[in-house]
């Protein structure tokens, strides 16, 4: 269990969906939150309804100057939770280079921009907590996930590498890989989404994972196990089942 009261956690991507629900759940622990996203109005509405202390710091993770300004406003933080993300379902025949680039930029490169301002101080102090948000879609290529799957695979690799480098230090690194969550993003899908979760349920599991010491958590549990096991299937079997 972590000692939350008095700790300052920066939540990037907190205005909607899972990020908003995680903010609501994490605020119950007594941690002080810095809420960031592009939509300042939505953030202030969220902050007004939280049980704990919070500050609003707008950010555009695709803009280096905006990230630098937000990091300066956030100041020294004990934890960073990166939840910012965009998504469009795209098959190869619908491939849109601009949308793919945007998904990679917001979902992956944006995390790198923010980490560049937060991680060095944590390493210098030998204390901190980094939580990155991957996805079950990042384990292996899926039809219609051009761009999104790659961005999440990149986040997952980034988390794994940070964990490998920092696991024997005072900087904790964790990874959360959710399945389908009922948000404005999944509303774009026109296919059946097995085991789809409400944001509040997913946020409870997300923060529950943050309470512990394990590196990664995939959920829903059985759906996550299926994707984890898929990595061990030969190509011919995997694409017959998932393609």
SULMO-V924598 format. One record per backbone hydrogen bond with DSSP energy under -1.0 kcal/mol. NH is the residue of the N-H (numbers start at 1). CO is the residue of the C=O. E is the energy in kcal/mol with one decimal. If there is no record, write none. Layout:
BEGIN
nh & co & e
NH & CO & E
NH & CO & E
END
This chain:
BEGIN
nh & co & e
4 & 2 & -1.0
6 & 30 & -1.2
7 & 4 & -2.6
9 & 32 & -2.9
10 & 79 & -3.0
11 & 34 & -2.7
12 & 81 & -2.5
13 & 36 & -3.0
14 & 36 & -2.2
20 & 16 & -1.4
21 & 17 & -2.0
22 & 18 & -2.8
23 & 19 & -2.1
24 & 20 & -2.0
25 & 21 & -2.1
26 & 22 & -3.3
27 & 23 & -2.1
29 & 26 & -1.5
30 & 27 & -1.1
32 & 7 & -3.0
33 & 53 & -2.1
34 & 9 & -2.7
35 & 55 & -3.3
36 & 11 & -2.5
40 & 38 & -1.3
43 & 39 & -1.8
44 & 40 & -2.4
45 & 41 & -2.0
46 & 42 & -2.1
47 & 43 & -2.9
48 & 44 & -2.0
49 & 46 & -1.1
50 & 47 & -1.1
55 & 33 & -2.4
57 & 35 & -2.9
59 & 37 & -2.4
63 & 60 & -2.2
67 & 63 & -2.3
68 & 64 & -2.3
69 & 65 & -2.3
70 & 66 & -2.5
71 & 67 & -2.7
72 & 68 & -2.0
73 & 69 & -2.0
74 & 70 & -2.7
75 & 71 & -2.0
78 & 8 & -2.4
79 & 8 & -1.8
80 & 129 & -2.7
81 & 10 & -2.9
82 & 131 & -2.6
83 & 12 & -3.3
90 & 144 & -1.8
95 & 92 & -1.2
100 & 96 & -2.6
101 & 97 & -2.4
102 & 98 & -2.0
103 & 99 & -2.3
104 & 100 & -2.2
105 & 101 & -2.4
106 & 102 & -2.9
107 & 103 & -2.2
108 & 104 & -1.5
109 & 104 & -2.4
110 & 105 & -2.4
112 & 108 & -1.6
113 & 109 & -2.3
114 & 110 & -2.2
115 & 111 & -2.8
116 & 112 & -2.0
117 & 114 & -1.4
118 & 114 & -1.3
119 & 115 & -2.7
122 & 118 & -1.5
123 & 119 & -2.6
124 & 120 & -2.4
125 & 121 & -2.2
126 & 122 & -1.1
127 & 122 & -2.1
128 & 170 & -1.4
130 & 172 & -3.2
131 & 80 & -2.7
132 & 174 & -2.3
134 & 176 & -2.7
136 & 178 & -2.4
138 & 135 & -1.8
139 & 136 & -1.4
145 & 142 & -1.5
146 & 90 & -1.8
148 & 146 & -1.1
149 & 145 & -2.4
151 & 147 & -2.3
152 & 148 & -2.2
153 & 149 & -2.4
154 & 150 & -2.1
155 & 151 & -1.9
156 & 152 & -2.4
157 & 153 & -2.2
158 & 154 & -2.6
159 & 155 & -2.6
160 & 156 & -2.3
161 & 157 & -2.4
162 & 158 & -2.6
163 & 159 & -2.6
164 & 160 & -2.2
165 & 161 & -2.0
166 & 162 & -2.2
167 & 163 & -1.8
169 & 166 & -2.3
172 & 128 & -2.8
174 & 130 & -2.7
175 & 215 & -2.8
176 & 132 & -2.2
177 & 217 & -3.0
179 & 219 & -1.0
182 & 197 & -3.3
183 & 181 & -1.2
187 & 183 & -1.2
188 & 185 & -1.5
189 & 186 & -1.6
196 & 193 & -1.1
197 & 180 & -2.2
202 & 198 & -2.2
203 & 199 & -2.7
204 & 200 & -1.8
205 & 201 & -1.7
206 & 202 & -2.3
207 & 203 & -2.8
208 & 204 & -2.0
209 & 205 & -2.0
210 & 206 & -1.7
211 & 207 & -1.3
212 & 209 & -1.2
217 & 175 & -1.6
219 & 177 & -1.9
224 & 220 & -3.2
225 & 221 & -2.1
226 & 222 & -1.6
227 & 223 & -1.7
228 & 224 & -2.4
229 & 225 & -2.5
230 & 226 & -1.4
231 & 228 & -1.0
232 & 229 & -1.9
233 & 230 & -1.2
238 & 234 & -2.7
239 & 235 & -2.6
241 & 237 & -1.7
242 & 238 & -3.3
243 & 239 & -1.0
END
